[in-house]
Amino acid sequence: PRRRSNLMKALIVDDDRGLADLTAFALRRAGFDVIQAFDGEVALRRWEAEQPDLIILDVNLPRVDGFTVCRRIRAVAATPIIMLTVRDKEDDIIRGLNLGADDYIAKPFSPRQLVARSLTVLRRAGKTLAPSVHHVGSLSFDSSRREVRRDDGAPVTLTPLESRLLDLLMTNAGQILPSETIIDQIWGPEGGDRDMLRQLVRRLRMRIEPDPTH
């Protein structure tokens, strides 16, 4: 997809690349431009170079731990930080918040809840996402209105599930998405299956393709 110039930028810092990718999918789908780092030292360099609007930060990181990353950034900037970690003891939560984290989420986590809480801390910081409009090929999709157009045709309003699927696919155009990733992003980890996904894909194709039989 064409990159929108005024996207909010999120830095995801996690040494678990699978979880980092899951988090990235969720935030891209919500309209963020995502950059990643897999250890604390690289995270600090990426933060300084990219100046992200939001940081999703693990605690157990190689080289420099997440608490230290949070402390160093908070000493010089007010960038919103959400700690996302398996360390769910009360002392860890209090430590993270005292170091300046804006929120603290324990793993395992809900990607939809993470997005909602990310938007909340951004609103508190006076920042809002730009309208989420995707353009891929002849398709134009406004996820805020759930409207899709082909070329200059009339807009078609999608159902919430159809909208989530198209948004996910257009955000990741040109990439291969495993079925499990799509199911998790649309229904959550326990809410869908492959048959439901096949049916949803068929319904979406009927709505947006000129000849869905081919």
NORWOFEN-V760576 format. One record per residue. N is the residue number from 1. PSI is psi as a letter, one per 30 degrees, with the letter a starting at -180 (999 if undefined). NEAR is the number of other ideal C-beta (glycine too) atoms within 8 Angstrom. D_LAST is the distance of its C-alpha to the last C-alpha in whole Angstrom. Layout:
N_PSI_NEAR_D_LAST, N_PSI_NEAR_D_LAST
//
This chain:
1_l_8_23, 2_k_6_26, 3_k_6_29, 4_k_7_31, 5_f_4_35, 6_h_4_37, 7_k_11_35, 8_k_12_37, 9_k_13_38, 10_k_15_38, 11_j_15_40, 12_k_13_39, 13_j_15_42, 14_k_14_41, 15_f_10_42, 16_j_7_39, 17_e_8_36, 18_e_6_34, 19_e_9_36, 20_e_13_36, 21_e_8_32, 22_e_11_31, 23_e_14_34, 24_e_11_32, 25_e_14_29, 26_e_13_30, 27_e_15_32, 28_e_12_29, 29_e_12_27, 30_f_11_30, 31_g_10_31, 32_l_13_33, 33_k_9_33, 34_k_10_34, 35_l_11_37, 36_l_10_38, 37_k_12_41, 38_g_10_42, 39_l_11_46, 40_e_15_48, 41_e_8_50, 42_e_10_46, 43_e_16_46, 44_e_12_49, 45_e_9_48, 46_e_12_44, 47_e_13_46, 48_e_7_48, 49_e_6_46, 50_f_9_43, 51_i_7_45, 52_l_12_42, 53_f_9_43, 54_k_16_42, 55_k_14_43, 56_j_14_42, 57_k_14_44, 58_l_12_45, 59_e_12_49, 60_i_9_49, 61_k_15_48, 62_l_7_49, 63_d_7_52, 64_k_11_52, 65_l_9_52, 66_e_15_50, 67_e_10_53, 68_e_9_55, 69_e_15_51, 70_e_15_52, 71_e_10_55, 72_e_9_55, 73_e_14_53, 74_f_11_54, 75_f_5_58, 76_f_5_56, 77_l_5_53, 78_g_5_52, 79_k_11_48, 80_k_14_47, 81_k_13_47, 82_j_17_45, 83_k_14_46, 84_j_12_44, 85_l_15_45, 86_f_6_46, 87_j_8_50, 88_g_8_50, 89_k_6_54, 90_e_5_56, 91_e_6_58, 92_e_11_55, 93_e_10_53, 94_e_8_57, 95_e_9_57, 96_e_15_53, 97_e_9_54, 98_f_6_58, 99_f_10_56, 100_g_10_54, 101_k_12_51, 102_f_9_49, 103_l_9_48, 104_j_10_48, 105_k_12_45, 106_k_9_45, 107_l_9_42, 108_l_3_40, 109_l_9_39, 110_k_6_36, 111_e_13_34, 112_e_8_34, 113_e_9_38, 114_e_16_38, 115_e_12_36, 116_e_8_38, 117_e_11_41, 118_e_16_40, 119_e_10_40, 120_e_9_43, 121_e_13_45, 122_e_14_43, 123_e_9_45, 124_f_8_48, 125_g_9_48, 126_g_4_47, 127_k_8_44, 128_l_5_40, 129_k_11_37, 130_l_9_35, 131_k_6_32, 132_j_11_29, 133_k_9_27, 134_k_13_24, 135_j_8_22, 136_j_9_19, 137_b_3_18, 138_g_4_17, 139_k_12_17, 140_k_8_21, 141_k_14_22, 142_j_11_25, 143_f_11_26, 144_e_6_29, 145_f_7_28, 146_h_11_25, 147_k_10_23, 148_k_13_20, 149_k_12_19, 150_k_8_17, 151_b_5_19, 152_g_3_22, 153_l_6_20, 154_k_4_22, 155_k_8_22, 156_k_9_20, 157_k_6_23, 158_l_12_21, 159_l_7_23, 160_e_7_25, 161_e_8_23, 162_e_13_20, 163_e_11_22, 164_e_11_23, 165_e_13_20, 166_e_13_18, 167_e_13_22, 168_e_14_22, 169_e_9_19, 170_e_12_20, 171_e_10_23, 172_h_10_22, 173_k_8_20, 174_f_3_20, 175_l_5_21, 176_k_3_20, 177_k_10_21, 178_k_6_22, 179_e_8_21, 180_e_6_25, 181_e_10_25, 182_e_12_23, 183_e_14_24, 184_e_11_27, 185_e_11_27, 186_e_12_25, 187_f_8_27, 188_l_9_30, 189_f_4_31, 190_g_4_32, 191_f_6_30, 192_l_8_26, 193_l_6_24, 194_e_7_21, 195_e_6_20, 196_e_10_21, 197_e_13_19, 198_e_8_16, 199_e_8_16, 200_e_12_17, 201_e_9_14, 202_e_9_12, 203_e_10_14, 204_e_12_14, 205_e_9_10, 206_e_8_11, 207_e_10_14, 208_f_10_13, 209_k_7_9, 210_e_3_9, 211_i_5_6, 212_f_7_5, 213_f_3_4, 214_999_3_0
//
